[in-house]
Amino acid sequence: MAHMSDAWVYILRCADGSLYTGWTVDVQRRLASHTAGGGARYTRSRLPVELVASFAMADASAARREEARIKRLTREQKLVLASGHLHELFKNVG
């Protein structure tokens, strides 16, 4: 059986095209909560939502730090992060 991470950071795309970042200990349960209209007030008014990325973290503390870091990124940076093309984040740095 695959090892399950203790915490995850995830990015959702909302119906209006906006992105929402959160953290959880169970991505599928959290996604189901968002989809059912539970979870964050932000996503409740922007249903349906789609999971675009999730990242395993060492623990809840690390997940909270990563969530805060991602929330400071621009929309374009979040989309690059979600796409897995991390090198794109740094191509214009310099």
WOCORVEN-V262590 format. One line per field, one symbol per residue. ss: DSSP state (A for helix, B for strand, O for the rest). A space follows every 50 residues. Layout:
# WOCORVEN-V262590
ss=???
This chain:
# WOCORVEN-V262590
ss=OOOOOOBBBBBBBOOOOOBBBBBBOOAAAAAAAAAOOOOOAAAAOOOOOB BBBBBBBOOAAAAAAAAAAAAOOOAAAAAAAAAOOAAAAAOOOO
